[in-house]
Amino acid sequence: MTIKPIRNDAELQAASSRLEAIFQADTDIPETDEMEVLVTLIEAYENKHYPITPPDPI
């Protein structure tokens, strides 16, 4: 498992593809830890570069 920061959209796509491949991993195997780290990295990148703002009520 080689985990590194996500710095651009190409790396985001690669991380998302890897996450999709291991998403159904059983618990207590190395892929479970990798999945948790990837989710955190993807979420941080998306929150920074693609924030979802609250809707304007007016």
TORSEZA-554524 format. One line per field, with one value per residue (C-alpha): residue in three letters; residue number from 1; x negated, y, z negated; chain. Coordinates in Angstrom, 2 decimals, padded with zeros to 5 digits. Layout:
<atoms>
residu = [ALA / ...];
num = [NUM / ...];
xx = [X / ...];
yy = [Y / ...];
zz = [Z / ...];
chaine = [A / ...];
</atoms>
This chain:
<atoms>
residu = [MET / THR / ILE / LYS / PRO / ILE / ARG / ASN / ASP / ALA / GLU / LEU / GLN / ALA / ALA / SER / SER / ARG / LEU / GLU / ALA / ILE / PHE / GLN / ALA / ASP / THR / ASP / ILE / PRO / GLU / THR / ASP / GLU / MET / GLU / VAL / LEU / VAL / THR / LEU / ILE / GLU / ALA / TYR / GLU / ASN / LYS / HIS / TYR / PRO / ILE / THR / PRO / PRO / ASP / PRO / ILE];
num = [1 / 2 / 3 / 4 / 5 / 6 / 7 / 8 / 9 / 10 / 11 / 12 / 13 / 14 / 15 / 16 / 17 / 18 / 19 / 20 / 21 / 22 / 23 / 24 / 25 / 26 / 27 / 28 / 29 / 30 / 31 / 32 / 33 / 34 / 35 / 36 / 37 / 38 / 39 / 40 / 41 / 42 / 43 / 44 / 45 / 46 / 47 / 48 / 49 / 50 / 51 / 52 / 53 / 54 / 55 / 56 / 57 / 58];
xx = [000.00 / -001.54 / 000.47 / -000.43 / 001.35 / 003.79 / 002.50 / 004.49 / 007.56 / 005.63 / 004.48 / 008.05 / 009.31 / 006.66 / 007.49 / 011.22 / 010.63 / 008.55 / 011.20 / 013.87 / 011.79 / 011.35 / 014.62 / 016.12 / 013.01 / 013.58 / 012.69 / 009.36 / 007.35 / 004.83 / 007.23 / 009.59 / 006.94 / 006.11 / 009.79 / 010.14 / 007.07 / 008.23 / 011.66 / 010.03 / 007.67 / 010.42 / 012.74 / 010.05 / 009.18 / 012.80 / 013.66 / 010.76 / 011.18 / 014.90 / 016.66 / 020.42 / 021.79 / 025.11 / 028.04 / 029.24 / 032.76 / 033.76];
yy = [000.00 / 003.26 / 006.26 / 009.79 / 013.17 / 013.97 / 017.07 / 017.23 / 015.88 / 013.06 / 011.79 / 012.21 / 010.01 / 007.37 / 007.38 / 007.13 / 004.20 / 002.40 / 003.09 / 001.67 / -001.47 / -002.15 / -000.72 / -004.13 / -005.40 / -007.61 / -006.23 / -007.07 / -007.06 / -004.44 / -003.09 / -001.93 / 000.42 / 001.61 / 002.28 / 004.43 / 006.49 / 006.97 / 008.14 / 010.73 / 011.97 / 012.16 / 013.99 / 016.53 / 017.21 / 017.56 / 019.83 / 022.12 / 022.18 / 021.51 / 022.91 / 022.62 / 025.83 / 026.02 / 026.94 / 030.55 / 030.61 / 033.57];
zz = [000.00 / 001.15 / 000.01 / 001.00 / 000.94 / 003.73 / 005.51 / 008.76 / 010.52 / 012.19 / 008.79 / 007.50 / 010.34 / 009.61 / 005.90 / 006.66 / 009.00 / 006.37 / 003.72 / 005.99 / 006.51 / 002.78 / 001.45 / 000.69 / -001.12 / -004.12 / -007.51 / -009.14 / -005.91 / -004.73 / -002.09 / -004.85 / -006.22 / -002.71 / -002.06 / -005.18 / -004.26 / -000.67 / -001.83 / -004.08 / -001.35 / 001.29 / -001.08 / -002.01 / 001.65 / 002.71 / -000.22 / 000.70 / 004.48 / 004.94 / 001.86 / 001.61 / 000.18 / -001.66 / 000.58 / 000.72 / -000.76 / 001.37];
chaine = [A / A / A / A / A / A / A / A / A / A / A / A / A / A / A / A / A / A / A / A / A / A / A / A / A / A / A / A / A / A / A / A / A / A / A / A / A / A / A / A / A / A / A / A / A / A / A / A / A / A / A / A / A / A / A / A / A / A];
</atoms>
